[in-house]
Amino acid sequence: MPSSLLAPAAPEERSTVPLPPQGGKPPLASLHSTHDFQLVASRTFAPKTWAFVSSAATDLLTKSRNAAAYAAISLRPRVLRDVARVDTAAVLLGRHALRAPIFCSPTAMAGLVHPQAEKDVGRACKAAGIAQCVSTSAYVPLPDIIAAVQDHPVSTPHEVPFFQQLYVNKDRDKSRILLQNAHRAGIKAVFLTVDAPIPGKREADERIASDDSLGSPISGAKAANDSKGGAIGRTMGSYIDASVSWTDIAWLRSCVPGLPIVLKGIQTSEDALLALEAGVDAIFISNHGGRSLDTSPATILVLLEIRRNCPQVFQRMDVYVDGGITRGTDIFKALCLGAKAVGIGRGSLYALNYGYEGVAKYIEILRDELETTMKMCGVTSLDQLHPGYLNTLAVDHLVPQLPPSQGDSPKSRL
């Protein structure tokens, strides 16, 4: 494997933000890239907060490869096109209009970063005209998040959707009640996480003791410390039902009739086909930011795999992707390969270091970089994007090609 797919540059090598010599955060106005936010977070988060937010599974290979794979794909710009005006608008699930093809992925325990937690993430999403997916392990109750966002004034009114992420509880009645309450609160879809039947081994998080008063009002889970360490994700995830399977899609639909179902954590073309067969409304290519299974594939490579083995998936359902997205060029590349939108996970927490204003600026940086990339590549709207704007030769050899018999009979691989 090329070295470019092993270790991207460290945050301090990609950021030029001047850090105050006496410590503390530099002014928000001095931050100009997503890497700036990560570097500031690495220097100013409390040790446990940094360990929880930044950590990934075992050797952190998938975490680093998520970003490195984007860097290995190059652009093929077209010139002499009128790009005076471009439109970054996107539509999710066939009905939710966004001002940009971006949403905030579910991230647990945002209150470790800022007391307004998911409220400020949601306010920033509203200001930017994008969607928010709320974690089952959110720090703030869902109705409080929605109320805070609805009460937040913005210069340009825009109705933005809320989605509810779900880990299925071993006590299924608790999950049913959670979903029904979320439905009544106004969520527009359920994002079922399928790549983490158990929490991953995040050693940096294990090494620092947790505050056992930490907990989530949505899931009811509490942080703890034990003989393995103090990882918040592991100790709070003990309620997750590892028996969840494809047969449970029908149960999930029965909990929230009529709500779209999105599977978060698809990592192979075989499972993309099974999702299509199961009749879900969308798939979300994700490896949990490398936090679940190390050496699982970089998410952009899964997009390529699905395009190679079962391109019909893109015609019949929405496909979203997260993991390693730090630039507008990354978003552009994902959209060229068929994604309808990208999710931002850790980045929203790095930005939350500055509260609402930080998250709003982080989103605006990405949207502005996407618009710049579109203009530089001769594109004026997202429906014009296709793989011809990319050169993927550096990573094509990393993408598996399935025999036709496997691609045609997904049930045979259950």
matplotlib code that plots the C-alpha trace (Angstrom):
import matplotlib.pyplot as plt

x = [0.0, 1.4, 2.8, 0.3, -2.4, -0.8, -0.3, -1.6, 0.2, -0.4, -2.7, 0.2, 1.7, -1.6, -2.5, -0.8, -3.0, -0.9, -1.4, -1.2, 2.2, 0.5, -2.0, -5.7, -7.6, -6.7, -9.5, -12.0, -11.3, -7.8, -9.0, -9.3, -9.4, -10.8, -7.3, -7.0, -10.0, -8.4, -5.1, -6.7, -8.8, -5.7, -4.1, -7.1, -9.5, -9.4, -7.3, -10.4, -12.3, -9.5, -9.0, -12.7, -13.2, -10.0, -9.5, -10.0, -9.7, -6.4, -3.6, -5.7, -5.0, -8.6, -8.8, -5.7, -6.6, -10.0, -8.3, -5.4, -7.6, -9.2, -5.8, -4.8, -7.7, -6.9, -9.2, -9.7, -10.7, -12.6, -12.0, -13.7, -17.1, -19.3, -19.0, -20.0, -22.8, -22.9, -25.6, -24.6, -28.2, -29.0, -32.1, -32.0, -34.4, -36.3, -37.9, -35.5, -33.9, -30.5, -28.3, -25.3, -24.8, -23.5, -25.1, -23.7, -23.3, -24.3, -21.6, -21.9, -21.6, -21.0, -21.3, -17.8, -16.8, -19.3, -22.2, -24.6, -23.6, -25.9, -28.0, -25.2, -24.5, -28.2, -28.3, -25.3, -27.0, -30.1, -28.0, -26.2, -29.4, -28.2, -29.5, -28.5, -28.5, -28.8, -26.9, -28.6, -25.9, -26.5, -25.7, -29.0, -32.5, -33.9, -36.9, -34.5, -32.3, -35.2, -36.7, -33.3, -32.9, -36.5, -36.1, -32.8, -33.2, -31.5, -31.3, -32.6, -35.5, -35.0, -36.7, -33.9, -34.6, -33.6, -32.7, -32.4, -29.4, -30.2, -28.3, -30.8, -31.1, -31.0, -34.3, -36.2, -39.1, -36.7, -35.6, -39.3, -40.1, -37.1, -38.1, -41.7, -40.8, -38.4, -41.1, -43.5, -40.7, -40.5, -37.5, -37.7, -35.7, -34.0, -30.3, -29.7, -26.0, -24.9, -21.1, -20.8, -22.6, -20.0, -17.8, -14.4, -11.2, -10.1, -7.0, -6.4, -9.9, -9.3, -6.2, -7.9, -10.5, -14.0, -16.2, -18.9, -21.4, -21.5, -24.5, -26.9, -30.6, -31.6, -30.1, -30.0, -26.4, -23.8, -20.0, -17.9, -14.5, -13.5, -10.6, -10.3, -10.1, -12.4, -13.4, -16.7, -17.8, -17.3, -18.8, -21.7, -22.3, -22.9, -26.7, -26.2, -27.9, -25.3, -28.0, -29.5, -29.7, -31.3, -34.5, -34.9, -35.6, -39.2, -39.3, -37.7, -40.3, -43.1, -41.7, -42.0, -44.4, -43.8, -40.4, -37.4, -34.8, -31.1, -28.5, -25.3, -22.1, -22.3, -18.7, -19.1, -20.9, -22.5, -24.2, -25.2, -27.1, -28.7, -29.8, -31.4, -33.1, -34.3, -36.0, -34.4, -34.5, -30.8, -27.4, -24.7, -21.1, -19.3, -16.6, -17.3, -14.3, -12.1, -13.5, -15.0, -12.9, -9.4, -8.2, -11.8, -11.8, -11.6, -15.1, -14.3, -13.0, -16.4, -18.1, -15.8, -16.5, -20.3, -19.9, -17.8, -19.9, -23.5, -24.0, -27.8, -27.7, -27.1, -30.2, -32.5, -31.6, -29.7, -26.0, -24.3, -20.7, -18.5, -15.0, -11.9, -13.7, -11.8, -11.9, -14.4, -12.4, -13.2, -16.9, -16.6, -14.9, -17.5, -20.4, -18.7, -18.7, -22.4, -22.9, -25.9, -24.4, -21.5, -21.6, -19.2, -18.6, -15.5, -15.1, -18.3, -16.9, -13.6, -15.6, -17.9, -14.8, -15.9, -19.7, -22.3, -20.1, -17.3, -19.6, -21.2, -17.8, -16.6, -19.6, -19.1, -15.5, -16.4, -19.3, -17.1, -14.3, -16.9, -18.1, -14.5, -13.8, -17.0, -15.9, -12.4, -13.7, -16.2, -19.3, -22.3, -24.7, -24.3, -26.3, -23.5, -21.0, -19.8, -16.6, -15.1, -14.0, -11.7, -8.6, -8.8, -6.0, -3.9, -6.5, -8.4, -6.2, -7.4, -11.1, -12.4, -14.3, -16.9, -17.7, -21.0, -22.6, -21.9, -23.2, -26.4, -27.3, -26.8, -28.9, -26.4, -23.8, -25.9]
y = [0.0, 3.4, 5.4, 8.2, 5.9, 5.2, 8.4, 11.9, 14.9, 15.7, 18.7, 20.9, 20.3, 21.2, 24.2, 27.6, 29.1, 31.1, 29.7, 32.1, 31.6, 31.8, 29.1, 29.3, 29.6, 32.0, 34.3, 32.5, 35.0, 33.6, 30.1, 29.5, 25.7, 22.7, 21.7, 24.9, 23.8, 20.4, 21.8, 24.2, 21.4, 19.3, 22.0, 23.3, 20.4, 18.8, 15.5, 13.2, 15.2, 15.1, 11.4, 10.7, 12.9, 12.1, 8.5, 5.6, 1.9, 0.1, 1.3, 4.2, 3.0, 3.3, 6.8, 8.0, 6.2, 7.8, 11.1, 9.8, 8.0, 11.3, 12.9, 10.1, 10.9, 13.8, 16.3, 16.7, 20.4, 21.6, 25.2, 28.0, 27.5, 30.2, 29.6, 33.1, 31.6, 28.1, 26.3, 24.0, 23.0, 19.4, 17.3, 14.4, 11.5, 13.1, 15.8, 17.8, 20.7, 21.7, 24.7, 22.5, 18.7, 18.5, 17.4, 17.0, 13.3, 11.9, 12.5, 11.4, 13.6, 17.0, 18.4, 17.4, 20.2, 22.9, 23.3, 24.1, 20.8, 19.6, 22.8, 24.9, 22.3, 22.4, 26.2, 26.3, 23.7, 25.9, 29.0, 27.1, 25.4, 21.9, 18.8, 17.5, 13.9, 13.5, 10.7, 8.2, 9.2, 13.0, 15.1, 17.0, 15.6, 15.7, 18.0, 20.5, 20.4, 20.9, 23.7, 25.6, 25.3, 26.4, 29.4, 30.4, 33.5, 33.4, 35.9, 33.6, 31.3, 27.7, 24.5, 22.0, 18.4, 16.5, 12.8, 10.4, 8.0, 4.7, 2.0, -0.8, -1.5, -5.0, -4.1, -3.5, -1.7, 1.1, 1.6, 1.5, 4.2, 6.3, 6.1, 6.9, 9.9, 11.1, 10.7, 12.8, 15.4, 15.8, 13.8, 13.1, 9.8, 7.1, 6.4, 2.9, 2.4, -1.0, -0.9, -1.1, -4.1, -3.6, -0.6, -0.5, -0.6, 3.0, 2.8, 6.6, 6.9, 3.8, 5.3, 8.3, 7.8, 8.9, 11.0, 8.6, 11.4, 11.6, 10.2, 10.6, 11.5, 9.9, 6.5, 6.6, 5.2, 6.3, 6.5, 4.2, 2.9, -0.8, -3.2, -2.4, 1.4, 4.3, 4.6, 6.5, 4.8, 1.3, 1.8, 3.8, 1.3, -1.8, -1.6, -2.1, -5.2, -7.2, -9.5, -7.0, -8.4, -7.8, -9.4, -6.5, -3.9, -4.8, -4.4, -1.0, 0.1, -1.0, 1.4, 4.4, 3.7, 5.9, 7.3, 6.7, 4.2, 4.9, 2.3, 3.9, 1.9, 0.1, -0.8, -3.3, -3.5, -6.8, -5.1, -2.2, -4.7, -6.3, -2.8, -2.3, -5.6, -4.8, -1.7, 0.9, 4.5, 5.3, 3.9, 5.8, 4.6, 5.0, 3.2, 5.3, 7.5, 4.5, 4.1, 0.6, -1.8, -0.9, -1.7, -1.5, 0.3, 4.0, 5.2, 6.9, 3.4, 1.9, 4.5, 3.3, -0.3, 0.2, 2.1, -0.8, -3.7, -2.5, 1.0, 0.5, 1.4, 5.0, 5.1, 3.5, 5.1, 8.0, 7.2, 9.3, 9.1, 10.4, 9.8, 11.8, 14.8, 17.9, 19.9, 21.1, 19.1, 15.9, 16.7, 17.3, 13.9, 12.1, 13.7, 12.9, 9.2, 9.2, 10.4, 12.7, 14.3, 14.0, 13.8, 15.8, 14.1, 14.8, 18.1, 19.5, 18.8, 20.4, 23.5, 23.3, 24.4, 27.9, 27.2, 28.1, 30.6, 28.0, 25.3, 27.9, 29.0, 25.4, 24.6, 27.8, 27.0, 23.6, 25.1, 27.9, 25.4, 23.2, 26.2, 27.2, 23.6, 23.6, 26.8, 25.7, 22.4, 24.1, 23.0, 25.1, 22.7, 19.3, 17.4, 18.0, 16.0, 12.6, 10.4, 12.0, 14.9, 12.5, 10.5, 7.4, 5.4, 5.7, 3.8, 1.7, -1.3, -1.2, -1.6, -5.3, -6.4, -9.1, -12.0, -11.5, -14.4, -12.7, -9.4, -11.0, -13.0, -11.0, -13.4, -16.2, -14.2, -13.7]
z = [0.0, -0.9, 2.0, 1.2, 2.5, 5.8, 7.7, 6.8, 8.2, 11.8, 12.7, 13.6, 10.1, 8.3, 10.4, 10.6, 13.2, 15.7, 19.2, 22.2, 24.0, 27.3, 26.4, 25.8, 22.6, 19.8, 18.5, 16.4, 13.6, 13.3, 12.4, 8.6, 8.2, 9.8, 10.8, 12.8, 14.9, 15.5, 16.5, 19.0, 20.4, 20.9, 23.0, 24.9, 25.5, 29.0, 28.7, 29.1, 26.5, 24.0, 24.6, 24.1, 21.0, 19.1, 20.0, 17.6, 17.7, 18.4, 16.0, 14.5, 11.0, 9.7, 11.3, 9.4, 6.1, 6.0, 5.3, 3.4, 0.8, -0.1, -0.5, -2.9, -5.3, -7.6, -9.3, -13.1, -13.5, -16.6, -17.7, -19.7, -18.2, -16.8, -13.0, -11.9, -9.9, -8.3, -6.3, -3.4, -2.6, -2.0, -1.1, 1.4, 1.4, -1.5, 0.6, 2.8, 1.1, 2.4, 1.5, 1.3, 1.0, 4.6, 7.9, 11.4, 12.2, 15.6, 18.2, 21.8, 24.9, 23.3, 26.8, 27.5, 25.1, 25.7, 28.2, 25.3, 23.7, 21.0, 21.3, 19.8, 17.1, 16.2, 16.2, 13.8, 11.6, 11.4, 10.5, 7.8, 6.5, 7.0, 9.0, 12.4, 13.4, 17.2, 19.0, 21.2, 23.7, 23.4, 26.4, 26.1, 25.8, 22.2, 22.9, 24.5, 21.4, 19.1, 21.2, 21.3, 17.6, 16.9, 19.1, 17.5, 15.2, 11.8, 9.1, 6.4, 7.6, 6.6, 7.8, 8.7, 9.6, 12.8, 12.5, 15.4, 15.6, 17.3, 19.1, 19.8, 23.5, 24.8, 26.4, 23.1, 24.9, 25.9, 22.2, 21.1, 23.7, 22.7, 19.0, 19.7, 21.8, 19.1, 16.5, 18.5, 19.0, 15.2, 13.9, 10.2, 10.0, 12.1, 11.5, 12.8, 13.6, 12.3, 12.5, 16.2, 17.8, 20.5, 21.2, 19.7, 21.8, 22.1, 24.2, 24.6, 26.1, 28.4, 29.9, 31.5, 34.2, 33.5, 35.7, 36.7, 36.9, 33.1, 31.4, 28.5, 29.2, 25.9, 26.4, 30.2, 30.0, 32.5, 32.3, 34.6, 35.3, 35.6, 35.3, 31.5, 32.0, 31.7, 28.1, 27.9, 24.7, 26.1, 29.5, 28.3, 25.4, 27.6, 26.9, 23.1, 21.7, 19.7, 18.3, 16.0, 12.4, 9.1, 10.3, 12.8, 10.1, 10.2, 14.0, 13.6, 11.1, 13.4, 16.1, 13.8, 11.0, 8.0, 9.1, 6.7, 7.9, 7.2, 7.9, 9.3, 9.1, 5.7, 4.7, 1.8, -1.5, -0.4, 2.5, 0.3, -1.8, 1.3, 2.4, -1.0, -0.7, 2.8, 1.5, 3.7, 2.5, 2.5, 3.5, 5.4, 4.6, 7.8, 9.9, 13.0, 12.2, 12.8, 16.3, 15.9, 13.8, 12.9, 9.4, 8.1, 4.7, 4.2, 3.5, 0.2, -1.0, -0.1, -2.3, -5.1, -4.3, -4.5, -7.8, -9.2, -8.0, -7.7, -9.2, -9.1, -5.4, -6.2, -8.5, -5.9, -2.6, -1.0, -0.1, 2.6, 3.8, 6.6, 7.9, 7.2, 5.5, 6.3, 3.1, 0.5, -2.0, 0.0, -0.2, -3.9, -4.4, -2.4, -4.3, -7.7, -6.6, -5.9, -2.3, -1.8, 1.3, 3.8, 7.5, 9.8, 13.2, 15.2, 13.4, 14.9, 18.4, 17.6, 16.4, 19.5, 21.4, 20.4, 20.9, 18.4, 16.5, 16.1, 14.7, 12.3, 11.1, 10.7, 8.5, 6.5, 5.8, 4.3, 2.3, 1.0, 0.1, -1.7, -3.7, -4.6, -5.8, -7.9, -9.6, -10.2, -11.7, -14.0, -12.1, -11.2, -9.5, -7.7, -10.3, -12.7, -10.7, -11.9, -11.6, -14.7, -12.5, -10.5, -11.1, -8.8, -10.3, -7.1, -5.1, -7.7, -6.9, -3.3, -4.3, -4.4, -7.4, -6.7, -9.0, -10.7, -8.8, -5.5, -6.7, -7.9, -4.9, -1.7, 0.4, -0.2, 1.9, 5.0]

ax = plt.figure().add_subplot(projection="3d")
ax.plot(x, y, z, "-o")
ax.set_aspect("equal")
plt.show()
